[in-house]
Structure formats: structure tokens, C-alpha cells
Amino acid sequence: MGSTHTLLTPTVIARESLMRLKNHMVMGSKVHRGYTSEFKKIGSSLVIPKPVKFQVTSGRTRATSTITENSITLSVSYQKHVSWAFNSADLALTIDRYNEKYVNSATLVLANTIDADLLALYKDVYNEVWESTGFVSPETYMVMGKAGQRMDEEAAPQENRCIVFNPAAHWSMSNAMKNMFVTRVSQKALEKGYLATIANMDIYMDQNVKVHTTGDFHNTGSAAAILLATTSPENSTAAVITNFEMIHFKIVASAALRQGDTFTIAGVNAVNPVSGDSTGSLRQFVVTANATAAATATSSIVTVHIDPPLIHTGPYKTVDTIPAAGAAVSITGTQGEPYPINMAFHKNAFALVMVPLPKPHGVWGATVTDSGYSIRILKDYDINLDDEVCRLDILYGTKTLYAELATRIRGAEG
């Protein structure tokens, strides 16, 4: 098919599209971007080794550390596109006019899709804080201090820390901090969604913050506490919990906990990941898969898959003690209630990888890549409708790299 444009080439449009895509992203511009080149070489997935941890030995006698090599797999599995039909004469427009009519809106929705997929990774994060007065939209600096404290306790690096709030929390926090800082006129102040840099954390707004609805865990109709039913073994990634969902003294099977729910166990504290000493804060656990309580004659028991695993010894220690049967379990939030999950995180907590898509031979189009971001534009003619048809495509993957480097900030709707 012969080209009908006079002023615009596919490369010009693709470059404009990529610039707009980058400008529209909030979360996507704040996470780790360092694995794109590896995907060019090895295909659609990448095995990422995690750092080996060691334990200090006292005395002159040498002791060989037992090395455990852990890894995670990052897959590039999301291909998303936006397509539209237009008149051939539109290719005679200036790039500003073409951007106004098509590119800006198309890249906006693609950027929001990337941000939404990254923010959906909250279900991997086990650390969580909220306002001391209850589950309300964060409205005091204290909740950011709690998030910073939790990240410090997990030995998160001090640089490259961000907080992403939903609109309600963003404007509530703007009001709370109005007397705490003077806005500087700088490049950062002009970035999309940027609020301020407070306590070494850059604060942004993203309307793609996810809302999490908790499971049906409350045992209404009974005063029985939710407890561990059995003692969890060392290195366990599951906990057996009892006394779920006893409604009107009649036990029913129910979705007791949902993936993304968090809870603590009485007497089980988190530890410093370097020294292994207790931080004095209860270790929080996240539910990694939906767990359904099976009703029995006397109780409702469920096996809950969790992260982090219960490790009491060695360099990968996560807790200061292994909980015994009968330990009280405290689940965050209220049964069946929706809560926005704002996020505080270090850059290396999450990864975004964008891989260039090839341009088919003989088709009007271009693929443009810059600083680890990539987009492809293609155009063809539909003879049936007498339309020029254009599409923008992106190929990417998201992954939680180090959940311990992030902390959820739980809010409330409205």
C-alpha cells in the first residue's frame, strides 16, 4: 500500500507516542527498569537471582555458611494496544494536531493500564500501616512516618523512595501538609501527580490505586477468637487457622481470607533482615491465595498460604519465634469492607520491563525505544470500509522483586 501522508512519518508519530506514554505514567516511571536488554536476548521470561544472605559466626574457628540461592521469574506477558480509524488527510496534519486528535488519548489509556498492573502487585506486599484513629483516608504526616519506619526496619535503602496515593488521600494529605513545606518551582514539581518530597520520600497521585475487599473472616455470633489451630513448622509458607465465620452459631463454608488480606500473630515479631534481631513490631503476613474455610461439626478451619515464610533461624530469618497452636490471629480491616491500598516503596520493590515489538515487513509503521520504554505504531488500509486503520502496541511485564521494600498504606473510600 502506498503512503498517503505528506508531513508525518511513522517514526515521527511513534516518537511522539513514546514521549506521551512516558509523560502519562506515574507508577511506571518510579519502579526498576533494568532488565529490558536481557529480554532481547533470551525471550519472554527472565530468571532473576536474589542476593545470597550470610550469617556471622563468632570465634576463630571457620564455619562454612549454607548457601541458599533464591530466584524469581519475570515474564513479559502483557501485549496491550489501542486502535482507531481515520481519514487519509489526517496524515497531512502537523504532529501537534495529530497528537491532539489521536496520540494523546491513546497513550493516556495505555499508560494508565501499565500503572494499574503495577499497583495490582500490592497483593504481594505484607507490610501495611494506617492512621492510628482508624481506617480513614490518610490525613496526617504520621501515617507516612509509619511507612518510613517500616521500610527502615526492613533495611530499605534511603534513596529512591516514593509514595503513591489515590486522589482522596492525595488531596487530604495536601491539606494536612499545607504548612509543612514550600513548593519549589523545579522540574520535579512539574511531573505528573507530584505533590512534594517529605521525609526522603517523593509523593505522587495515581488514580489507578487499587481497592482491596477483605475476606469473610469475622466470626459473628460467637465470642471465640480467631486462632492458630496447629503449630507452624520452620520455613512454613502456610498457617492453619480456626474459628472462622460462625454465623448465628451455625458454621458455614466461606471465603475466609482473600488473596491480599494481611494479618499478624500474637507474640510473633519481625526481625532486622541483617542482624536477625527483633524490631519490636509484629510481623505482618499477606495471604497469597484465596482460602476457603471448610465447615465441620465444631469449628471452621482453613489453611492459609502466606508470605513471608515462617523462618526462625539462619540468614533468611523472618520472625523472632515460631508461633504455637492457640496463638491469637488479628486480621487487618473489617469483614467484606473495601479499602484503597496506597503504596510506599523503594524503586527496587517492583519491576517494569518493556520489550520492543518487531515491525512486520512491508507495513507502514515503526518501533521506537528509549530509556527502556518502547512502543510500536502500524497503519494499514481497510478496503471494505475505505478507512485508514492505525494501532499503537506495547509489550511489557510487571513483577514484585522485593516485597520487603514496600509498605501498603491502607485508606478508606470517600
C-alpha positions as a Markdown table, in Angstrom:
| # | Residue | x | y | z |
|---|---|---|---|---|
| 1 | Met | 0.0 | 0.0 | 0.0 |
| 2 | Gly | 1.4 | 3.4 | -0.9 |
| 3 | Ser | 1.8 | 6.0 | 1.8 |
| 4 | Thr | -0.8 | 8.8 | 1.7 |
| 5 | His | 1.0 | 11.1 | 4.3 |
| 6 | Thr | 2.9 | 14.2 | 3.4 |
| 7 | Leu | 4.2 | 15.6 | 6.7 |
| 8 | Leu | 4.1 | 12.7 | 9.2 |
| 9 | Thr | 6.2 | 9.6 | 9.1 |
| 10 | Pro | 5.7 | 6.5 | 11.3 |
| 11 | Thr | 8.9 | 7.3 | 13.2 |
| 12 | Val | 7.8 | 10.8 | 14.0 |
| 13 | Ile | 4.4 | 9.6 | 15.2 |
| 14 | Ala | 6.0 | 6.7 | 17.2 |
| 15 | Arg | 8.5 | 9.1 | 18.9 |
| 16 | Glu | 5.7 | 11.4 | 19.9 |
| 17 | Ser | 3.6 | 8.5 | 21.1 |
| 18 | Leu | 6.5 | 7.2 | 23.3 |
| 19 | Met | 7.1 | 10.6 | 24.8 |
| 20 | Arg | 3.4 | 11.0 | 25.6 |
| 21 | Leu | 3.3 | 7.4 | 27.1 |
| 22 | Lys | 6.3 | 8.2 | 29.4 |
| 23 | Asn | 4.8 | 11.5 | 30.4 |
| 24 | His | 1.4 | 10.0 | 31.3 |
| 25 | Met | 2.9 | 7.3 | 33.6 |
| 26 | Val | 3.2 | 7.7 | 37.3 |
| 27 | Met | 3.9 | 4.3 | 38.9 |
| 28 | Gly | 5.6 | 3.1 | 35.7 |
| 29 | Ser | 8.2 | 5.7 | 36.0 |
| 30 | Lys | 9.1 | 5.1 | 39.6 |
| 31 | Val | 10.0 | 1.3 | 39.6 |
| 32 | His | 13.0 | -0.7 | 38.5 |
| 33 | Arg | 13.6 | -0.6 | 34.7 |
| 34 | Gly | 16.9 | -2.5 | 34.4 |
| 35 | Tyr | 16.0 | -5.8 | 32.7 |
| 36 | Thr | 14.9 | -4.8 | 29.2 |
| 37 | Ser | 18.1 | -5.7 | 27.4 |
| 38 | Glu | 18.1 | -9.3 | 28.9 |
| 39 | Phe | 14.7 | -10.0 | 27.3 |
| 40 | Lys | 16.0 | -9.1 | 23.9 |
| 41 | Lys | 18.5 | -12.0 | 24.2 |
| 42 | Ile | 16.6 | -14.8 | 26.0 |
| 43 | Gly | 12.9 | -14.4 | 25.1 |
| 44 | Ser | 9.7 | -14.0 | 27.1 |
| 45 | Ser | 10.8 | -14.7 | 30.6 |
| 46 | Leu | 13.8 | -13.9 | 32.8 |
| 47 | Val | 15.0 | -15.8 | 36.0 |
| 48 | Ile | 16.3 | -13.1 | 38.4 |
| 49 | Pro | 18.7 | -14.4 | 41.1 |
| 50 | Lys | 18.1 | -12.8 | 44.5 |
| 51 | Pro | 21.0 | -11.8 | 46.7 |
| 52 | Val | 22.6 | -14.6 | 48.8 |
| 53 | Lys | 22.4 | -13.9 | 52.6 |
| 54 | Phe | 25.1 | -14.9 | 55.1 |
| 55 | Gln | 25.2 | -15.3 | 58.8 |
| 56 | Val | 28.1 | -14.1 | 61.0 |
| 57 | Thr | 30.0 | -16.8 | 63.1 |
| 58 | Ser | 31.7 | -15.9 | 66.4 |
| 59 | Gly | 35.2 | -17.1 | 67.2 |
| 60 | Arg | 38.4 | -18.1 | 65.4 |
| 61 | Thr | 37.1 | -21.4 | 64.0 |
| 62 | Arg | 35.8 | -21.0 | 60.5 |
| 63 | Ala | 32.3 | -22.1 | 59.7 |
| 64 | Thr | 31.0 | -22.5 | 56.2 |
| 65 | Ser | 27.7 | -20.8 | 55.5 |
| 66 | Thr | 25.0 | -22.9 | 53.9 |
| 67 | Ile | 24.1 | -21.0 | 50.8 |
| 68 | Thr | 20.5 | -20.9 | 49.5 |
| 69 | Glu | 20.1 | -19.4 | 46.1 |
| 70 | Asn | 16.6 | -18.0 | 45.6 |
| 71 | Ser | 15.3 | -16.6 | 42.4 |
| 72 | Ile | 12.1 | -15.2 | 40.8 |
| 73 | Thr | 10.8 | -15.4 | 37.2 |
| 74 | Leu | 9.7 | -12.2 | 35.4 |
| 75 | Ser | 7.6 | -12.8 | 32.4 |
| 76 | Val | 6.7 | -10.4 | 29.6 |
| 77 | Ser | 3.1 | -11.4 | 29.0 |
| 78 | Tyr | 1.1 | -8.3 | 28.5 |
| 79 | Gln | 0.5 | -7.0 | 25.0 |
| 80 | Lys | -1.9 | -4.1 | 25.0 |
| 81 | His | -2.9 | -1.9 | 22.1 |
| 82 | Val | -5.2 | 1.0 | 21.1 |
| 83 | Ser | -6.5 | 1.2 | 17.6 |
| 84 | Trp | -8.5 | 3.8 | 15.6 |
| 85 | Ala | -9.6 | 4.6 | 12.1 |
| 86 | Phe | -9.0 | 7.9 | 10.5 |
| 87 | Asn | -9.2 | 9.9 | 7.2 |
| 88 | Ser | -6.1 | 9.8 | 4.9 |
| 89 | Ala | -6.0 | 13.6 | 5.1 |
| 90 | Asp | -5.1 | 13.5 | 8.8 |
| 91 | Leu | -1.6 | 12.4 | 7.8 |
| 92 | Ala | -1.2 | 15.8 | 6.3 |
| 93 | Leu | -1.6 | 17.4 | 9.7 |
| 94 | Thr | 1.2 | 18.8 | 11.9 |
| 95 | Ile | 2.4 | 16.5 | 14.7 |
| 96 | Asp | 0.7 | 18.8 | 17.3 |
| 97 | Arg | -2.7 | 18.5 | 15.6 |
| 98 | Tyr | -2.3 | 14.7 | 15.1 |
| 99 | Asn | -1.3 | 14.4 | 18.8 |
| 100 | Glu | -4.3 | 16.4 | 19.8 |
| 101 | Lys | -6.7 | 14.2 | 17.8 |
| 102 | Tyr | -5.3 | 10.8 | 18.4 |
| 103 | Val | -1.9 | 10.2 | 20.1 |
| 104 | Asn | -2.5 | 11.9 | 23.5 |
| 105 | Ser | -5.7 | 10.0 | 24.3 |
| 106 | Ala | -4.3 | 6.7 | 23.0 |
| 107 | Thr | -1.1 | 6.9 | 25.1 |
| 108 | Leu | -3.0 | 8.1 | 28.2 |
| 109 | Val | -5.1 | 4.9 | 28.4 |
| 110 | Leu | -2.0 | 2.7 | 27.7 |
| 111 | Ala | 0.0 | 4.5 | 30.4 |
| 112 | Asn | -2.9 | 4.1 | 32.9 |
| 113 | Thr | -3.0 | 0.4 | 32.1 |
| 114 | Ile | 0.7 | -0.1 | 32.9 |
| 115 | Asp | 0.2 | 1.9 | 36.2 |
| 116 | Ala | -2.8 | -0.2 | 37.1 |
| 117 | Asp | -1.0 | -3.5 | 36.5 |
| 118 | Leu | 1.9 | -2.3 | 38.7 |
| 119 | Leu | -0.4 | -1.2 | 41.5 |
| 120 | Ala | -2.1 | -4.5 | 41.4 |
| 121 | Leu | 1.1 | -6.0 | 42.8 |
| 122 | Tyr | 0.0 | -4.8 | 46.2 |
| 123 | Lys | -1.2 | -8.4 | 46.8 |
| 124 | Asp | 2.5 | -9.4 | 47.1 |
| 125 | Val | 3.2 | -6.9 | 49.9 |
| 126 | Tyr | 2.9 | -7.9 | 53.5 |
| 127 | Asn | 3.9 | -4.7 | 55.4 |
| 128 | Glu | 1.0 | -2.4 | 56.0 |
| 129 | Val | 0.2 | 0.8 | 58.0 |
| 130 | Trp | -2.8 | 3.0 | 58.5 |
| 131 | Glu | -4.0 | 6.0 | 60.5 |
| 132 | Ser | -4.0 | 5.4 | 64.3 |
| 133 | Thr | -7.5 | 6.8 | 64.5 |
| 134 | Gly | -8.9 | 4.1 | 62.2 |
| 135 | Phe | -9.1 | 3.2 | 58.6 |
| 136 | Val | -9.6 | 6.6 | 57.0 |
| 137 | Ser | -8.0 | 8.4 | 54.1 |
| 138 | Pro | -4.5 | 9.2 | 55.3 |
| 139 | Glu | -4.7 | 12.8 | 56.5 |
| 140 | Thr | -1.7 | 13.3 | 58.8 |
| 141 | Tyr | 2.0 | 13.1 | 58.4 |
| 142 | Met | 2.2 | 10.3 | 61.0 |
| 143 | Val | 1.0 | 7.7 | 58.6 |
| 144 | Met | 3.9 | 8.5 | 56.2 |
| 145 | Gly | 6.2 | 8.3 | 59.2 |
| 146 | Lys | 4.9 | 4.8 | 60.0 |
| 147 | Ala | 5.5 | 3.7 | 56.4 |
| 148 | Gly | 9.0 | 5.1 | 56.6 |
| 149 | Gln | 9.7 | 3.3 | 59.9 |
| 150 | Arg | 8.5 | 0.0 | 58.4 |
| 151 | Met | 10.8 | 0.5 | 55.4 |
| 152 | Asp | 13.7 | 1.3 | 57.7 |
| 153 | Glu | 13.1 | -1.8 | 59.8 |
| 154 | Glu | 13.2 | -3.8 | 56.5 |
| 155 | Ala | 16.6 | -2.2 | 55.7 |
| 156 | Ala | 15.2 | -0.5 | 52.6 |
| 157 | Pro | 17.8 | 2.0 | 51.0 |
| 158 | Gln | 17.1 | 5.6 | 51.9 |
| 159 | Glu | 17.3 | 6.9 | 48.3 |
| 160 | Asn | 14.6 | 6.3 | 45.5 |
| 161 | Arg | 11.7 | 6.1 | 47.9 |
| 162 | Cys | 8.2 | 7.0 | 46.7 |
| 163 | Ile | 4.6 | 7.1 | 48.0 |
| 164 | Val | 1.7 | 6.8 | 45.6 |
| 165 | Phe | -1.7 | 8.0 | 46.9 |
| 166 | Asn | -5.1 | 7.7 | 45.4 |
| 167 | Pro | -6.9 | 11.1 | 44.7 |
| 168 | Ala | -8.7 | 11.1 | 48.1 |
| 169 | Ala | -5.6 | 10.5 | 50.1 |
| 170 | His | -3.6 | 12.9 | 47.8 |
| 171 | Trp | -5.8 | 15.9 | 48.4 |
| 172 | Ser | -6.3 | 15.0 | 52.1 |
| 173 | Met | -2.6 | 14.9 | 52.6 |
| 174 | Ser | -2.1 | 18.1 | 50.6 |
| 175 | Asn | -4.3 | 19.8 | 53.1 |
| 176 | Ala | -2.6 | 18.2 | 56.1 |
| 177 | Met | 0.8 | 19.3 | 54.9 |
| 178 | Lys | 0.0 | 22.8 | 53.7 |
| 179 | Asn | 2.0 | 24.4 | 56.5 |
| 180 | Met | 4.9 | 21.9 | 56.4 |
| 181 | Phe | 6.7 | 22.8 | 53.2 |
| 182 | Val | 7.1 | 25.5 | 50.5 |
| 183 | Thr | 6.6 | 24.2 | 47.0 |
| 184 | Arg | 9.7 | 24.7 | 44.9 |
| 185 | Val | 9.5 | 25.6 | 41.2 |
| 186 | Ser | 11.5 | 22.8 | 39.8 |
| 187 | Gln | 11.4 | 20.1 | 37.1 |
| 188 | Lys | 10.2 | 17.6 | 39.7 |
| 189 | Ala | 7.3 | 19.9 | 40.7 |
| 190 | Leu | 6.1 | 19.8 | 37.1 |
| 191 | Glu | 5.9 | 15.9 | 36.9 |
| 192 | Lys | 2.5 | 14.3 | 36.7 |
| 193 | Gly | 0.9 | 13.8 | 40.1 |
| 194 | Tyr | 3.8 | 15.1 | 42.1 |
| 195 | Leu | 2.9 | 16.6 | 45.5 |
| 196 | Ala | 6.1 | 17.0 | 47.5 |
| 197 | Thr | 9.2 | 15.4 | 48.8 |
| 198 | Ile | 8.8 | 14.8 | 52.6 |
| 199 | Ala | 10.9 | 12.7 | 54.9 |
| 200 | Asn | 13.0 | 11.4 | 52.0 |
| 201 | Met | 10.0 | 10.2 | 50.0 |
| 202 | Asp | 8.7 | 11.6 | 46.8 |
| 203 | Ile | 4.9 | 11.8 | 46.9 |
| 204 | Tyr | 2.7 | 11.3 | 43.9 |
| 205 | Met | -1.0 | 10.8 | 43.0 |
| 206 | Asp | -2.3 | 8.0 | 40.8 |
| 207 | Gln | -6.0 | 7.3 | 40.2 |
| 208 | Asn | -5.1 | 3.7 | 39.5 |
| 209 | Val | -4.5 | 2.8 | 43.2 |
| 210 | Lys | -6.3 | -0.5 | 43.8 |
| 211 | Val | -9.2 | -1.1 | 46.2 |
| 212 | His | -8.9 | -4.3 | 48.3 |
| 213 | Thr | -12.0 | -6.0 | 49.7 |
| 214 | Thr | -11.2 | -8.2 | 52.7 |
| 215 | Gly | -12.4 | -11.8 | 53.2 |
| 216 | Asp | -15.4 | -13.1 | 55.2 |
| 217 | Phe | -13.4 | -13.8 | 58.3 |
| 218 | His | -15.4 | -12.4 | 61.2 |
| 219 | Asn | -16.9 | -15.0 | 63.5 |
| 220 | Thr | -20.2 | -13.1 | 64.1 |
| 221 | Gly | -22.5 | -14.8 | 66.6 |
| 222 | Ser | -19.6 | -16.2 | 68.6 |
| 223 | Ala | -17.1 | -14.6 | 71.0 |
| 224 | Ala | -14.4 | -17.2 | 70.0 |
| 225 | Ala | -11.1 | -15.6 | 68.9 |
| 226 | Ile | -9.5 | -16.5 | 65.6 |
| 227 | Leu | -6.6 | -18.7 | 66.5 |
| 228 | Leu | -3.8 | -20.8 | 65.0 |
| 229 | Ala | -5.1 | -24.4 | 65.0 |
| 230 | Thr | -1.7 | -26.0 | 64.8 |
| 231 | Thr | 2.0 | -25.1 | 65.4 |
| 232 | Ser | 3.5 | -24.0 | 62.1 |
| 233 | Pro | 6.8 | -25.8 | 61.2 |
| 234 | Glu | 10.0 | -23.9 | 60.5 |
| 235 | Asn | 10.1 | -22.4 | 56.9 |
| 236 | Ser | 6.4 | -22.9 | 56.6 |
| 237 | Thr | 4.5 | -20.9 | 53.9 |
| 238 | Ala | 1.1 | -21.8 | 55.3 |
| 239 | Ala | -0.8 | -21.4 | 58.6 |
| 240 | Val | -3.7 | -23.4 | 59.8 |
| 241 | Ile | -6.3 | -21.1 | 61.4 |
| 242 | Thr | -9.5 | -21.9 | 63.1 |
| 243 | Asn | -12.8 | -20.2 | 64.3 |
| 244 | Phe | -13.8 | -18.6 | 61.0 |
| 245 | Glu | -17.2 | -17.4 | 60.1 |
| 246 | Met | -19.5 | -18.8 | 62.7 |
| 247 | Ile | -22.8 | -17.2 | 61.8 |
| 248 | His | -25.6 | -17.5 | 64.4 |
| 249 | Phe | -23.8 | -20.4 | 65.9 |
| 250 | Lys | -24.1 | -22.3 | 62.6 |
| 251 | Ile | -20.8 | -22.9 | 60.9 |
| 252 | Val | -20.8 | -22.4 | 57.1 |
| 253 | Ala | -18.1 | -22.8 | 54.4 |
| 254 | Ser | -16.9 | -19.4 | 53.4 |
| 255 | Ala | -14.1 | -17.5 | 51.6 |
| 256 | Ala | -12.5 | -16.8 | 54.9 |
| 257 | Leu | -9.5 | -14.9 | 53.6 |
| 258 | Arg | -8.8 | -13.4 | 50.2 |
| 259 | Gln | -5.5 | -13.0 | 48.4 |
| 260 | Gly | -4.1 | -9.7 | 49.6 |
| 261 | Asp | -5.5 | -9.9 | 53.1 |
| 262 | Thr | -3.0 | -9.2 | 55.9 |
| 263 | Phe | -2.8 | -10.4 | 59.5 |
| 264 | Thr | -0.5 | -10.7 | 62.5 |
| 265 | Ile | 0.0 | -13.4 | 65.0 |
| 266 | Ala | 0.3 | -12.5 | 68.7 |
| 267 | Gly | 3.9 | -12.7 | 70.0 |
| 268 | Val | 5.5 | -13.0 | 66.6 |
| 269 | Asn | 7.7 | -10.1 | 65.7 |
| 270 | Ala | 9.5 | -9.1 | 62.6 |
| 271 | Val | 13.3 | -9.1 | 62.6 |
| 272 | Asn | 16.0 | -6.9 | 61.1 |
| 273 | Pro | 17.0 | -8.6 | 57.9 |
| 274 | Val | 20.7 | -8.1 | 58.5 |
| 275 | Ser | 21.2 | -8.7 | 62.2 |
| 276 | Gly | 18.2 | -11.0 | 62.8 |
| 277 | Asp | 17.2 | -9.1 | 65.9 |
| 278 | Ser | 13.5 | -8.4 | 66.7 |
| 279 | Thr | 12.3 | -5.0 | 65.5 |
| 280 | Gly | 9.6 | -4.9 | 68.3 |
| 281 | Ser | 6.9 | -4.7 | 65.6 |
| 282 | Leu | 4.6 | -7.6 | 64.9 |
| 283 | Arg | 5.4 | -9.5 | 61.8 |
| 284 | Gln | 2.7 | -8.9 | 59.2 |
| 285 | Phe | 1.8 | -11.7 | 56.7 |
| 286 | Val | 0.0 | -11.4 | 53.4 |
| 287 | Val | -2.4 | -14.1 | 52.1 |
| 288 | Thr | -1.1 | -15.3 | 48.7 |
| 289 | Ala | -4.1 | -17.3 | 47.6 |
| 290 | Asn | -7.8 | -17.3 | 48.4 |
| 291 | Ala | -8.6 | -19.5 | 51.4 |
| 292 | Thr | -12.0 | -21.1 | 51.9 |
| 293 | Ala | -13.0 | -22.3 | 55.4 |
| 294 | Ala | -14.4 | -25.8 | 55.5 |
| 295 | Ala | -17.3 | -26.2 | 57.9 |
| 296 | Thr | -17.1 | -29.0 | 60.5 |
| 297 | Ala | -19.3 | -30.0 | 63.4 |
| 298 | Thr | -17.5 | -27.9 | 65.9 |
| 299 | Ser | -15.2 | -25.4 | 64.1 |
| 300 | Ser | -14.3 | -23.8 | 60.8 |
| 301 | Ile | -10.7 | -24.4 | 59.9 |
| 302 | Val | -8.7 | -23.1 | 56.9 |
| 303 | Thr | -5.1 | -23.5 | 55.7 |
| 304 | Val | -3.8 | -20.1 | 54.6 |
| 305 | His | -0.9 | -19.7 | 52.3 |
| 306 | Ile | 1.3 | -16.8 | 53.4 |
| 307 | Asp | 4.3 | -14.7 | 52.7 |
| 308 | Pro | 6.9 | -14.2 | 54.2 |
| 309 | Pro | 7.5 | -17.8 | 55.3 |
| 310 | Leu | 7.9 | -18.5 | 59.0 |
| 311 | Ile | 11.7 | -18.8 | 59.4 |
| 312 | His | 13.2 | -18.5 | 62.9 |
| 313 | Thr | 16.9 | -19.4 | 62.3 |
| 314 | Gly | 19.6 | -18.7 | 59.8 |
| 315 | Pro | 20.4 | -15.8 | 57.4 |
| 316 | Tyr | 16.9 | -15.8 | 55.9 |
| 317 | Lys | 15.2 | -15.4 | 59.3 |
| 318 | Thr | 11.8 | -13.5 | 59.1 |
| 319 | Val | 10.4 | -13.9 | 62.7 |
| 320 | Asp | 11.7 | -13.9 | 66.2 |
| 321 | Thr | 9.7 | -17.0 | 67.2 |
| 322 | Ile | 7.6 | -19.8 | 65.7 |
| 323 | Pro | 4.0 | -19.4 | 66.9 |
| 324 | Ala | 2.4 | -22.3 | 68.7 |
| 325 | Ala | -1.2 | -23.6 | 68.4 |
| 326 | Gly | -3.6 | -21.3 | 70.2 |
| 327 | Ala | -1.8 | -18.0 | 69.3 |
| 328 | Ala | -4.3 | -15.3 | 68.5 |
| 329 | Val | -4.6 | -14.1 | 64.9 |
| 330 | Ser | -5.5 | -10.5 | 64.1 |
| 331 | Ile | -6.7 | -9.8 | 60.6 |
| 332 | Thr | -6.5 | -6.3 | 59.3 |
| 333 | Gly | -9.7 | -4.4 | 58.5 |
| 334 | Thr | -13.3 | -5.3 | 58.7 |
| 335 | Gln | -15.0 | -8.2 | 57.1 |
| 336 | Gly | -16.1 | -7.6 | 53.4 |
| 337 | Glu | -15.0 | -3.9 | 53.5 |
| 338 | Pro | -13.2 | -2.2 | 50.6 |
| 339 | Tyr | -10.0 | -0.3 | 51.3 |
| 340 | Pro | -7.8 | 1.6 | 48.9 |
| 341 | Ile | -4.2 | 0.4 | 49.1 |
| 342 | Asn | -1.9 | 3.3 | 48.7 |
| 343 | Met | 1.8 | 2.3 | 48.3 |
| 344 | Ala | 5.1 | 3.4 | 49.8 |
| 345 | Phe | 8.0 | 1.7 | 48.1 |
| 346 | His | 11.7 | 1.7 | 47.1 |
| 347 | Lys | 12.4 | 1.6 | 43.4 |
| 348 | Asn | 13.6 | -2.0 | 43.6 |
| 349 | Ala | 10.4 | -3.3 | 45.1 |
| 350 | Phe | 8.8 | -3.7 | 41.7 |
| 351 | Ala | 9.9 | -4.0 | 38.1 |
| 352 | Leu | 8.5 | -3.0 | 34.8 |
| 353 | Val | 10.0 | -4.4 | 31.6 |
| 354 | Met | 9.0 | -3.2 | 28.1 |
| 355 | Val | 10.2 | -5.1 | 25.1 |
| 356 | Pro | 10.3 | -3.7 | 21.6 |
| 357 | Leu | 7.8 | -5.3 | 19.2 |
| 358 | Pro | 9.0 | -6.1 | 15.7 |
| 359 | Lys | 7.6 | -4.2 | 12.7 |
| 360 | Pro | 6.0 | -6.6 | 10.2 |
| 361 | His | 7.8 | -6.5 | 6.8 |
| 362 | Gly | 6.3 | -4.2 | 4.2 |
| 363 | Val | 3.8 | -2.5 | 6.6 |
| 364 | Trp | 3.7 | 1.3 | 7.2 |
| 365 | Gly | 4.9 | 1.6 | 10.8 |
| 366 | Ala | 7.8 | 2.0 | 13.3 |
| 367 | Thr | 9.0 | 0.8 | 16.6 |
| 368 | Val | 10.7 | 3.3 | 18.9 |
| 369 | Thr | 12.6 | 2.6 | 22.1 |
| 370 | Asp | 14.1 | 5.0 | 24.6 |
| 371 | Ser | 15.5 | 4.5 | 28.1 |
| 372 | Gly | 13.8 | 1.1 | 28.4 |
| 373 | Tyr | 10.4 | 2.2 | 27.1 |
| 374 | Ser | 9.1 | 1.0 | 23.8 |
| 375 | Ile | 6.1 | 1.5 | 21.6 |
| 376 | Arg | 5.1 | 0.3 | 18.1 |
| 377 | Ile | 2.8 | 2.0 | 15.6 |
| 378 | Leu | 1.3 | 0.3 | 12.5 |
| 379 | Lys | -1.0 | 1.6 | 9.8 |
| 380 | Asp | -3.0 | -0.2 | 7.1 |
| 381 | Tyr | -5.9 | 0.4 | 4.7 |
| 382 | Asp | -9.3 | -1.3 | 5.1 |
| 383 | Ile | -10.6 | -1.6 | 1.6 |
| 384 | Asn | -14.0 | -2.7 | 2.9 |
| 385 | Leu | -14.7 | 0.4 | 4.9 |
| 386 | Asp | -12.4 | 2.8 | 3.0 |
| 387 | Asp | -10.6 | 3.6 | 6.3 |
| 388 | Glu | -7.0 | 4.1 | 7.3 |
| 389 | Val | -6.5 | 2.0 | 10.4 |
| 390 | Cys | -3.8 | 2.7 | 13.0 |
| 391 | Arg | -2.8 | 0.9 | 16.1 |
| 392 | Leu | -0.3 | 1.5 | 19.0 |
| 393 | Asp | 1.1 | -1.6 | 20.7 |
| 394 | Ile | 3.2 | -2.1 | 23.8 |
| 395 | Leu | 4.6 | -5.4 | 25.2 |
| 396 | Tyr | 5.6 | -5.5 | 28.9 |
| 397 | Gly | 5.8 | -7.4 | 32.1 |
| 398 | Thr | 5.5 | -6.4 | 35.8 |
| 399 | Lys | 6.8 | -8.2 | 38.9 |
| 400 | Thr | 7.4 | -7.8 | 42.6 |
| 401 | Leu | 11.1 | -8.1 | 43.1 |
| 402 | Tyr | 11.5 | -7.4 | 46.8 |
| 403 | Ala | 8.2 | -7.2 | 48.7 |
| 404 | Glu | 10.0 | -6.2 | 51.9 |
| 405 | Leu | 11.0 | -2.9 | 50.2 |
| 406 | Ala | 7.3 | -1.8 | 50.0 |
| 407 | Thr | 4.7 | -0.9 | 52.6 |
| 408 | Arg | 1.0 | -0.6 | 52.0 |
| 409 | Ile | -0.8 | 2.5 | 53.3 |
| 410 | Arg | -4.4 | 1.5 | 53.9 |
| 411 | Gly | -7.1 | 4.1 | 53.4 |
| 412 | Ala | -10.9 | 4.3 | 53.2 |
| 413 | Glu | -13.3 | 5.1 | 50.4 |
| 414 | Gly | -14.7 | 8.7 | 50.3 |
